[in-house]
Amino acid sequence: MAREQKEVRDLQEGTYVMIDDAPCEITSYSTAKPGKHGSAKARIDGEGVFDSKKRSLSQPVDAKIWVPIIERKQGQVVSVDGDVAQVMDLDTYETISMRVPEDEPMSPDDEIEYLEMDDQRKIV
């Protein structure tokens, strides 16, 4: 799995983090003051990049955490069949099937941007 480690204090809203083994985009990040017997804690709320589920996490700010490496790629729609689009990657010319986001009209020849991590892909 493509990921790296970072300290919790280095995270910020809009970046990615692994929560419950799922890549999530951070929607809110807040810290609590250090307690009598420990370091400050961070509360992180995120939304799954590929499944849109909401998740949260509480960790000390000096803890190490996994951050997924998600690539943004460019593609061109080859065909659309219902809610599935055939997309050709503009770098590798590989054709991939991806689910079309709701309320997002697509037609052949549209250029799109998509996210990819391991074997998971999502049109943005």
C-alpha positions in Angstrom: 0.0 0.0 0.0 1.4 3.4 -0.9 1.7 5.4 2.3 4.2 7.2 4.5 4.4 8.1 8.2 4.0 11.6 9.6 3.5 13.1 13.0 -0.1 14.0 13.9 0.9 17.6 14.5 1.9 18.0 10.8 -1.6 17.1 9.5 -4.1 19.7 8.4 -7.5 20.0 6.9 -7.8 19.0 3.3 -4.9 16.5 3.5 -5.2 12.8 3.7 -4.8 10.3 6.6 -5.4 6.6 7.2 -8.3 6.1 9.6 -9.4 2.5 10.3 -7.3 1.3 7.4 -9.1 3.6 4.9 -7.7 6.6 3.2 -9.7 9.7 4.4 -9.6 13.4 3.6 -9.4 15.5 6.8 -12.5 17.6 7.3 -11.6 19.0 10.7 -8.6 19.0 13.0 -8.5 20.3 16.5 -6.1 19.9 19.5 -6.8 19.8 23.2 -4.3 21.2 25.7 -1.8 18.9 27.3 -3.2 17.1 30.4 -1.6 16.6 33.8 0.0 13.4 32.7 0.5 13.5 29.0 0.9 15.4 25.7 -1.7 17.4 23.8 -4.3 15.3 21.9 -5.5 15.9 18.4 -9.0 15.1 17.2 -9.2 14.4 13.5 -12.5 14.0 11.6 -12.3 12.7 8.0 -14.4 11.4 5.1 -13.4 8.3 3.2 -11.9 9.2 -0.1 -13.3 6.1 -1.9 -16.3 5.2 0.2 -17.4 8.7 1.6 -17.9 7.3 5.1 -17.2 9.6 8.0 -14.6 8.5 10.5 -12.8 10.1 13.4 -9.6 9.6 15.4 -8.0 10.9 18.6 -4.2 10.7 18.9 -1.4 12.5 20.8 0.1 15.2 18.6 3.5 13.6 18.8 2.3 10.2 17.6 3.3 8.9 14.2 0.4 8.1 11.8 0.1 6.6 8.3 -0.7 9.0 5.5 -1.8 7.5 2.1 -0.1 8.6 -1.1 -3.0 9.3 -3.4 -2.1 10.3 -7.0 -4.2 12.8 -9.0 -4.3 11.7 -12.7 -5.8 12.9 -15.9 -8.0 10.8 -18.1 -10.4 11.0 -21.0 -13.8 9.4 -21.1 -14.0 6.8 -23.9 -17.6 5.7 -23.3 -20.3 5.9 -20.6 -22.7 3.0 -19.9 -25.2 3.8 -17.2 -23.2 4.7 -14.1 -19.9 3.3 -15.4 -17.4 5.1 -17.5 -14.5 3.7 -19.5 -11.7 6.2 -18.9 -8.3 6.2 -20.7 -5.4 7.4 -18.6 -3.7 10.2 -20.5 -0.2 9.2 -19.4 -0.3 5.4 -19.8 -3.2 5.1 -22.3 -4.6 2.3 -20.1 -8.4 2.0 -20.1 -10.1 1.7 -16.7 -13.7 1.3 -15.7 -14.8 3.8 -13.0 -18.1 4.7 -11.4 -19.5 8.0 -12.6 -20.3 10.4 -9.6 -24.0 11.1 -9.1 -25.1 14.5 -10.6 -22.0 14.6 -12.8 -23.0 14.4 -16.5 -20.3 12.8 -18.6 -19.9 12.1 -22.2 -17.2 10.6 -24.5 -14.2 12.9 -25.0 -14.6 14.7 -21.7 -11.3 15.2 -19.9 -11.5 14.3 -16.2 -9.4 14.2 -13.1 -9.3 11.1 -10.9 -7.7 9.9 -7.7 -5.8 6.6 -7.6 -4.3 4.7 -4.7 -3.3 1.0 -5.1 -6.3 -0.5 -7.1 -8.8 2.1 -6.0 -9.9 4.9 -8.3 -12.4 7.7 -8.1 -13.5 10.4 -10.5 -13.3 13.9 -8.9 
